[in-house]
């Protein structure tokens, strides 16, 4: 969500990988805080970075291989009941490629 100053409550960005791997994210050029949700190959939440600091160059690294990363507005993970161990399923029909 780099260079975006607003984020609608239902907006999200999903990053997917061909194979599970260790990844690292940062908040460079991201002016608003985000929740970053890391999913393993089974779609299970293995890690959550709540309210990642805007503009931070500090890497947010995974401690186990993941297959997808979901960026959502800060506070959404808690308010939507997303927690470690939650299983997430994405409906491709509702995904839009900007």
Rosetta constraint file for C-alpha pairs under 8 A:
AtomPair CA 1 CA 13 HARMONIC 7.16 0.50
AtomPair CA 1 CA 30 HARMONIC 6.15 0.50
AtomPair CA 1 CA 71 HARMONIC 7.76 0.50
AtomPair CA 2 CA 27 HARMONIC 7.61 0.50
AtomPair CA 2 CA 28 HARMONIC 7.24 0.50
AtomPair CA 2 CA 29 HARMONIC 5.13 0.50
AtomPair CA 2 CA 30 HARMONIC 4.29 0.50
AtomPair CA 2 CA 31 HARMONIC 7.35 0.50
AtomPair CA 3 CA 29 HARMONIC 5.48 0.50
AtomPair CA 3 CA 30 HARMONIC 5.39 0.50
AtomPair CA 3 CA 31 HARMONIC 6.52 0.50
AtomPair CA 4 CA 30 HARMONIC 6.66 0.50
AtomPair CA 4 CA 31 HARMONIC 6.77 0.50
AtomPair CA 4 CA 32 HARMONIC 7.66 0.50
AtomPair CA 5 CA 30 HARMONIC 7.86 0.50
AtomPair CA 5 CA 31 HARMONIC 5.93 0.50
AtomPair CA 5 CA 32 HARMONIC 6.32 0.50
AtomPair CA 6 CA 32 HARMONIC 7.47 0.50
AtomPair CA 7 CA 11 HARMONIC 6.19 0.50
AtomPair CA 7 CA 73 HARMONIC 6.50 0.50
AtomPair CA 8 CA 73 HARMONIC 7.79 0.50
AtomPair CA 9 CA 73 HARMONIC 6.59 0.50
AtomPair CA 9 CA 76 HARMONIC 7.93 0.50
AtomPair CA 10 CA 72 HARMONIC 7.97 0.50
AtomPair CA 11 CA 72 HARMONIC 6.60 0.50
AtomPair CA 11 CA 73 HARMONIC 7.34 0.50
AtomPair CA 12 CA 70 HARMONIC 6.81 0.50
AtomPair CA 12 CA 71 HARMONIC 5.53 0.50
AtomPair CA 12 CA 72 HARMONIC 4.75 0.50
AtomPair CA 12 CA 73 HARMONIC 7.32 0.50
AtomPair CA 13 CA 70 HARMONIC 5.74 0.50
AtomPair CA 13 CA 71 HARMONIC 5.11 0.50
AtomPair CA 13 CA 72 HARMONIC 6.81 0.50
AtomPair CA 14 CA 68 HARMONIC 6.94 0.50
AtomPair CA 14 CA 69 HARMONIC 5.77 0.50
AtomPair CA 14 CA 70 HARMONIC 4.58 0.50
AtomPair CA 14 CA 71 HARMONIC 6.45 0.50
AtomPair CA 15 CA 68 HARMONIC 5.43 0.50
AtomPair CA 15 CA 69 HARMONIC 5.05 0.50
AtomPair CA 15 CA 70 HARMONIC 6.39 0.50
AtomPair CA 16 CA 67 HARMONIC 5.92 0.50
AtomPair CA 16 CA 68 HARMONIC 4.34 0.50
AtomPair CA 16 CA 69 HARMONIC 6.56 0.50
AtomPair CA 17 CA 21 HARMONIC 7.94 0.50
AtomPair CA 17 CA 67 HARMONIC 5.31 0.50
AtomPair CA 17 CA 68 HARMONIC 6.18 0.50
AtomPair CA 18 CA 67 HARMONIC 7.24 0.50
AtomPair CA 19 CA 67 HARMONIC 6.19 0.50
AtomPair CA 20 CA 40 HARMONIC 7.02 0.50
AtomPair CA 20 CA 41 HARMONIC 6.21 0.50
AtomPair CA 20 CA 65 HARMONIC 5.05 0.50
AtomPair CA 20 CA 66 HARMONIC 4.71 0.50
AtomPair CA 20 CA 67 HARMONIC 4.44 0.50
AtomPair CA 21 CA 64 HARMONIC 7.44 0.50
AtomPair CA 21 CA 65 HARMONIC 4.09 0.50
AtomPair CA 21 CA 66 HARMONIC 5.32 0.50
AtomPair CA 21 CA 67 HARMONIC 6.73 0.50
AtomPair CA 22 CA 61 HARMONIC 7.45 0.50
AtomPair CA 22 CA 62 HARMONIC 5.69 0.50
AtomPair CA 22 CA 63 HARMONIC 6.95 0.50
AtomPair CA 22 CA 64 HARMONIC 5.96 0.50
AtomPair CA 22 CA 65 HARMONIC 4.53 0.50
AtomPair CA 22 CA 66 HARMONIC 6.25 0.50
AtomPair CA 23 CA 61 HARMONIC 5.91 0.50
AtomPair CA 23 CA 62 HARMONIC 5.74 0.50
AtomPair CA 23 CA 65 HARMONIC 7.50 0.50
AtomPair CA 23 CA 66 HARMONIC 7.42 0.50
AtomPair CA 24 CA 59 HARMONIC 5.90 0.50
AtomPair CA 24 CA 60 HARMONIC 5.35 0.50
AtomPair CA 24 CA 61 HARMONIC 4.27 0.50
AtomPair CA 24 CA 62 HARMONIC 6.45 0.50
AtomPair CA 25 CA 59 HARMONIC 5.61 0.50
AtomPair CA 25 CA 60 HARMONIC 5.07 0.50
AtomPair CA 25 CA 61 HARMONIC 6.52 0.50
AtomPair CA 26 CA 56 HARMONIC 6.44 0.50
AtomPair CA 26 CA 57 HARMONIC 5.63 0.50
AtomPair CA 26 CA 58 HARMONIC 6.06 0.50
AtomPair CA 26 CA 59 HARMONIC 4.97 0.50
AtomPair CA 26 CA 60 HARMONIC 5.97 0.50
AtomPair CA 27 CA 52 HARMONIC 7.22 0.50
AtomPair CA 27 CA 53 HARMONIC 6.81 0.50
AtomPair CA 27 CA 54 HARMONIC 5.71 0.50
AtomPair CA 27 CA 55 HARMONIC 4.98 0.50
AtomPair CA 27 CA 56 HARMONIC 4.95 0.50
AtomPair CA 27 CA 57 HARMONIC 6.15 0.50
AtomPair CA 27 CA 58 HARMONIC 7.72 0.50
AtomPair CA 28 CA 54 HARMONIC 7.34 0.50
AtomPair CA 28 CA 55 HARMONIC 4.50 0.50
AtomPair CA 28 CA 56 HARMONIC 5.57 0.50
AtomPair CA 28 CA 57 HARMONIC 5.58 0.50
AtomPair CA 29 CA 54 HARMONIC 7.76 0.50
AtomPair CA 29 CA 55 HARMONIC 5.38 0.50
AtomPair CA 30 CA 54 HARMONIC 5.55 0.50
AtomPair CA 30 CA 55 HARMONIC 5.33 0.50
AtomPair CA 31 CA 54 HARMONIC 4.98 0.50
AtomPair CA 31 CA 55 HARMONIC 5.85 0.50
AtomPair CA 32 CA 53 HARMONIC 7.67 0.50
AtomPair CA 32 CA 54 HARMONIC 5.17 0.50
AtomPair CA 33 CA 51 HARMONIC 5.10 0.50
AtomPair CA 33 CA 52 HARMONIC 5.25 0.50
AtomPair CA 33 CA 53 HARMONIC 5.40 0.50
AtomPair CA 33 CA 54 HARMONIC 5.06 0.50
AtomPair CA 33 CA 73 HARMONIC 7.01 0.50
AtomPair CA 33 CA 74 HARMONIC 5.45 0.50
AtomPair CA 34 CA 50 HARMONIC 6.95 0.50
AtomPair CA 34 CA 51 HARMONIC 4.96 0.50
AtomPair CA 34 CA 52 HARMONIC 5.23 0.50
AtomPair CA 34 CA 53 HARMONIC 7.53 0.50
AtomPair CA 34 CA 54 HARMONIC 7.83 0.50
AtomPair CA 34 CA 71 HARMONIC 6.37 0.50
AtomPair CA 34 CA 72 HARMONIC 5.71 0.50
AtomPair CA 34 CA 73 HARMONIC 4.90 0.50
AtomPair CA 34 CA 74 HARMONIC 4.22 0.50
AtomPair CA 34 CA 75 HARMONIC 7.72 0.50
AtomPair CA 35 CA 48 HARMONIC 7.01 0.50
AtomPair CA 35 CA 49 HARMONIC 5.61 0.50
AtomPair CA 35 CA 50 HARMONIC 4.57 0.50
AtomPair CA 35 CA 51 HARMONIC 5.03 0.50
AtomPair CA 35 CA 52 HARMONIC 6.09 0.50
AtomPair CA 35 CA 71 HARMONIC 5.86 0.50
AtomPair CA 35 CA 72 HARMONIC 5.32 0.50
AtomPair CA 35 CA 73 HARMONIC 5.98 0.50
AtomPair CA 35 CA 74 HARMONIC 4.81 0.50
AtomPair CA 35 CA 75 HARMONIC 6.62 0.50
AtomPair CA 35 CA 76 HARMONIC 6.93 0.50
AtomPair CA 35 CA 77 HARMONIC 6.47 0.50
AtomPair CA 36 CA 48 HARMONIC 5.68 0.50
AtomPair CA 36 CA 49 HARMONIC 5.01 0.50
AtomPair CA 36 CA 50 HARMONIC 6.56 0.50
AtomPair CA 36 CA 51 HARMONIC 7.90 0.50
AtomPair CA 36 CA 52 HARMONIC 7.26 0.50
AtomPair CA 36 CA 69 HARMONIC 6.83 0.50
AtomPair CA 36 CA 70 HARMONIC 5.76 0.50
AtomPair CA 36 CA 71 HARMONIC 4.67 0.50
AtomPair CA 36 CA 72 HARMONIC 6.54 0.50
AtomPair CA 37 CA 45 HARMONIC 6.73 0.50
AtomPair CA 37 CA 46 HARMONIC 7.97 0.50
AtomPair CA 37 CA 47 HARMONIC 6.17 0.50
AtomPair CA 37 CA 48 HARMONIC 4.61 0.50
AtomPair CA 37 CA 49 HARMONIC 6.53 0.50
AtomPair CA 37 CA 69 HARMONIC 5.59 0.50
AtomPair CA 37 CA 70 HARMONIC 4.98 0.50
AtomPair CA 37 CA 71 HARMONIC 6.38 0.50
AtomPair CA 37 CA 77 HARMONIC 7.82 0.50
AtomPair CA 38 CA 45 HARMONIC 5.72 0.50
AtomPair CA 38 CA 46 HARMONIC 5.84 0.50
AtomPair CA 38 CA 47 HARMONIC 5.16 0.50
AtomPair CA 38 CA 48 HARMONIC 6.13 0.50
AtomPair CA 38 CA 62 HARMONIC 7.75 0.50
AtomPair CA 38 CA 66 HARMONIC 6.46 0.50
AtomPair CA 38 CA 67 HARMONIC 7.92 0.50
AtomPair CA 38 CA 68 HARMONIC 6.14 0.50
AtomPair CA 38 CA 69 HARMONIC 4.63 0.50
AtomPair CA 38 CA 70 HARMONIC 6.53 0.50
AtomPair CA 39 CA 43 HARMONIC 5.26 0.50
AtomPair CA 39 CA 44 HARMONIC 5.23 0.50
AtomPair CA 39 CA 45 HARMONIC 4.50 0.50
AtomPair CA 39 CA 46 HARMONIC 5.66 0.50
AtomPair CA 39 CA 47 HARMONIC 7.29 0.50
AtomPair CA 39 CA 66 HARMONIC 5.45 0.50
AtomPair CA 39 CA 67 HARMONIC 5.97 0.50
AtomPair CA 39 CA 68 HARMONIC 5.15 0.50
AtomPair CA 39 CA 69 HARMONIC 6.04 0.50
AtomPair CA 39 CA 70 HARMONIC 7.95 0.50
AtomPair CA 40 CA 44 HARMONIC 5.44 0.50
AtomPair CA 40 CA 45 HARMONIC 6.50 0.50
AtomPair CA 40 CA 46 HARMONIC 6.32 0.50
AtomPair CA 40 CA 65 HARMONIC 6.59 0.50
AtomPair CA 40 CA 66 HARMONIC 4.21 0.50
AtomPair CA 40 CA 67 HARMONIC 5.17 0.50
AtomPair CA 40 CA 68 HARMONIC 6.81 0.50
AtomPair CA 41 CA 66 HARMONIC 6.20 0.50
AtomPair CA 41 CA 67 HARMONIC 5.09 0.50
AtomPair CA 41 CA 68 HARMONIC 7.79 0.50
AtomPair CA 42 CA 87 HARMONIC 7.75 0.50
AtomPair CA 43 CA 67 HARMONIC 7.80 0.50
AtomPair CA 43 CA 68 HARMONIC 7.85 0.50
AtomPair CA 43 CA 87 HARMONIC 5.43 0.50
AtomPair CA 43 CA 88 HARMONIC 5.33 0.50
AtomPair CA 43 CA 89 HARMONIC 6.69 0.50
AtomPair CA 44 CA 84 HARMONIC 7.69 0.50
AtomPair CA 44 CA 85 HARMONIC 5.64 0.50
AtomPair CA 44 CA 86 HARMONIC 5.56 0.50
AtomPair CA 44 CA 87 HARMONIC 4.27 0.50
AtomPair CA 44 CA 88 HARMONIC 6.26 0.50
AtomPair CA 45 CA 82 HARMONIC 7.94 0.50
AtomPair CA 45 CA 83 HARMONIC 6.76 0.50
AtomPair CA 45 CA 84 HARMONIC 5.05 0.50
AtomPair CA 45 CA 85 HARMONIC 5.17 0.50
AtomPair CA 45 CA 86 HARMONIC 5.38 0.50
AtomPair CA 45 CA 87 HARMONIC 6.22 0.50
AtomPair CA 45 CA 88 HARMONIC 7.44 0.50
AtomPair CA 46 CA 64 HARMONIC 7.97 0.50
AtomPair CA 46 CA 66 HARMONIC 7.95 0.50
AtomPair CA 46 CA 84 HARMONIC 5.48 0.50
AtomPair CA 46 CA 85 HARMONIC 6.37 0.50
AtomPair CA 47 CA 62 HARMONIC 7.35 0.50
AtomPair CA 47 CA 84 HARMONIC 6.10 0.50
AtomPair CA 48 CA 83 HARMONIC 7.44 0.50
AtomPair CA 48 CA 84 HARMONIC 7.14 0.50
AtomPair CA 49 CA 60 HARMONIC 7.72 0.50
AtomPair CA 50 CA 74 HARMONIC 6.75 0.50
AtomPair CA 50 CA 75 HARMONIC 7.06 0.50
AtomPair CA 50 CA 77 HARMONIC 7.54 0.50
AtomPair CA 51 CA 74 HARMONIC 4.94 0.50
AtomPair CA 51 CA 75 HARMONIC 6.73 0.50
AtomPair CA 52 CA 74 HARMONIC 7.67 0.50
AtomPair CA 62 CA 66 HARMONIC 7.64 0.50
AtomPair CA 72 CA 76 HARMONIC 6.40 0.50
AtomPair CA 72 CA 77 HARMONIC 7.52 0.50
AtomPair CA 75 CA 79 HARMONIC 6.27 0.50
AtomPair CA 76 CA 80 HARMONIC 5.69 0.50
AtomPair CA 77 CA 81 HARMONIC 6.09 0.50
AtomPair CA 77 CA 82 HARMONIC 4.80 0.50
AtomPair CA 77 CA 83 HARMONIC 7.07 0.50
AtomPair CA 78 CA 82 HARMONIC 5.88 0.50
AtomPair CA 78 CA 83 HARMONIC 7.27 0.50
AtomPair CA 82 CA 86 HARMONIC 6.07 0.50
AtomPair CA 90 CA 95 HARMONIC 7.97 0.50
AtomPair CA 91 CA 95 HARMONIC 6.87 0.50
